[in-house]
Every structure is written in structure tokens, then in C-alpha cells.
Amino acid sequence: MWDIDAHVTDTKPFDLSLPSGNLPAGAPLHSLWLRLTLDREFVVVDIEANSEAVPYPGYCNTIGPDYKKLIGLSLVKGFRHALKERIGGALGCTHLTELAQILPTAALQAFGGEVNRPNVSDPLAEQKRPPQLDRCHALRSEGAVVAKYYPKWAISPPSAVDSQSNLSNQAISFN
């Protein structure tokens, strides 16, 4: 099991007048926490939501238990869609829900190597496509990074090859 803590704090450098009262400069308008407990398949097995500071005490900070609705979701399979269905909009806290949206990326960055580490004794390990490919601009299959570091999985579109060879034969000037 793994725990991931996410925290967002919102402070202002000036005094703020709120309908619920005055907030002095530097005091948090929001201080919100999420703690997810995940299994090795990135499934949420527990979650805690805590609202330490909120603009409407006694109201904003009562939604925490509703985040238990995320238990059982996979962070790597449809999490963001299910998140919106279960606690999106008025079903949850906008800020906590937005904070939860980054958790799949945080989990994969923190723990992905623990479960995606190739087994050197497995002869089929090199045959499996690395899961990080096509998940970001740098690791797109037709990009230079994949061509250099993952050549087996590189895709070179014909238009890119043709345009690169044409560029090398042309002088480019800016006026």
C-alpha cells in the first residue's frame, strides 16, 4: 500500500473581507488536504479529505466524507471521468476535486517504477511497449526522444521525414 498526500494553500498578501468575516493578510483562505491510500494496481483503498481553512467554515469543511466515494476507483483507468461523476460540481468541493485530478500523475511519478520495473529475468520484458509512450509531448511515438531512447517503438510519419529532408536543402531567412 502507498499513501499520497496532496495539499493546496491559498493565501492573500492583503486583508480580505469575506461574507463570513475578515481574513487577515497571510492567513489561508483555503488549506485543503487529500490523502489517498493505493494498492499496487493504483486502486484507491482509502481516502481522507480535510479542509483546515475555508471561506465558509461549517459549510465548506463538511464535504470531506463524500470523498470516500472514490474508494475502489483505479487511478490509471478512467479516474478523472469517475471523479467528475461522483463528486464533480456541487457534489464536492471544487478545490479538492481539482486537487484530486492531479493524483494519477503524482502516483505514476512516485510509484510507477515500483510496478513497471522490467523483470530482467523475463525474456518477454523487452517485447512489451513501455507504458509511458504517447502520454506526453516528449514521449510521443513519432518524436525524437522515442526515436533515440526507444527506437523499437518509434514511428516516423512520412510527412515528417519528407519535410525534414526538404528543410535541410533550403535556406531559411527571416525579414
NORRA-V748987 format. One record per residue. N is the residue number from 1. SS is DSSP state (H for helix, E for strand, L for the rest). PSI is psi as a letter, one per 20 degrees, with the letter a starting at -180 (none if undefined). OMEGA is omega in whole degrees, 0 to 359 (NA if undefined). Layout:
{{N,SS,PSI,OMEGA} {N,SS,PSI,OMEGA}}
//
This chain:
{{1,L,q,177} {2,E,q,173} {3,E,p,172} {4,E,p,175} {5,E,p,175} {6,E,p,185} {7,E,p,173} {8,E,p,178} {9,E,p,181} {10,E,o,177} {11,E,q,178} {12,L,q,179} {13,L,j,182} {14,L,q,175} {15,L,q,183} {16,E,p,177} {17,E,o,180} {18,E,q,175} {19,L,h,181} {20,L,i,180} {21,E,a,181} {22,E,q,178} {23,E,o,181} {24,L,q,178} {25,L,p,178} {26,L,i,177} {27,L,q,182} {28,E,p,171} {29,E,g,174} {30,E,p,166} {31,E,o,190} {32,E,p,183} {33,E,q,166} {34,E,p,172} {35,E,o,177} {36,E,p,169} {37,E,p,185} {38,E,q,171} {39,L,a,184} {40,L,i,176} {41,L,j,179} {42,L,k,175} {43,E,p,180} {44,E,o,178} {45,E,i,174} {46,E,q,178} {47,E,q,173} {48,E,p,173} {49,E,p,182} {50,E,p,179} {51,E,n,182} {52,E,g,179} {53,E,p,181} {54,L,q,180} {55,L,h,181} {56,L,m,181} {57,L,q,181} {58,L,i,179} {59,L,f,180} {60,H,g,187} {61,H,j,178} {62,H,i,186} {63,L,i,184} {64,H,g,182} {65,H,h,180} {66,H,h,180} {67,H,i,173} {68,H,i,178} {69,H,i,180} {70,H,i,179} {71,L,p,180} {72,L,i,179} {73,L,q,174} {74,E,p,177} {75,L,i,184} {76,L,j,180} {77,L,n,174} {78,L,k,184} {79,H,g,186} {80,H,h,178} {81,H,g,180} {82,H,h,178} {83,H,g,180} {84,H,h,180} {85,H,g,187} {86,H,h,184} {87,H,k,178} {88,L,q,177} {89,H,c,183} {90,H,i,177} {91,H,i,182} {92,L,a,175} {93,L,p,181} {94,H,g,185} {95,H,g,177} {96,H,h,180} {97,H,g,176} {98,H,h,177} {99,H,h,180} {100,H,h,182} {101,H,h,180} {102,L,i,186} {103,H,h,176} {104,H,g,179} {105,H,g,180} {106,H,g,181} {107,H,g,180} {108,H,h,177} {109,H,g,184} {110,H,g,191} {111,H,i,183} {112,H,h,179} {113,H,h,179} {114,H,h,182} {115,H,h,181} {116,H,j,180} {117,L,p,181} {118,L,q,177} {119,L,o,185} {120,L,h,178} {121,L,i,180} {122,L,o,182} {123,L,i,179} {124,L,i,183} {125,H,g,181} {126,H,i,180} {127,H,i,183} {128,L,p,179} {129,L,p,179} {130,L,p,186} {131,L,i,182} {132,L,i,182} {133,L,q,181} {134,L,k,176} {135,L,i,176} {136,L,r,183} {137,L,g,184} {138,L,h,184} {139,L,k,176} {140,L,q,186} {141,L,h,181} {142,L,j,182} {143,L,r,183} {144,H,h,181} {145,H,g,179} {146,H,g,178} {147,H,h,183} {148,H,g,188} {149,H,i,180} {150,L,l,189} {151,H,h,179} {152,H,h,185} {153,H,j,183} {154,L,q,175} {155,L,p,179} {156,L,o,181} {157,L,q,181} {158,H,h,181} {159,H,h,180} {160,H,g,179} {161,H,g,180} {162,H,g,183} {163,H,h,179} {164,H,g,179} {165,H,h,177} {166,H,h,180} {167,H,h,183} {168,H,i,180} {169,L,i,183} {170,L,q,172} {171,L,p,179} {172,L,p,178} {173,L,q,178} {174,L,p,178} {175,L,none,NA}}
//
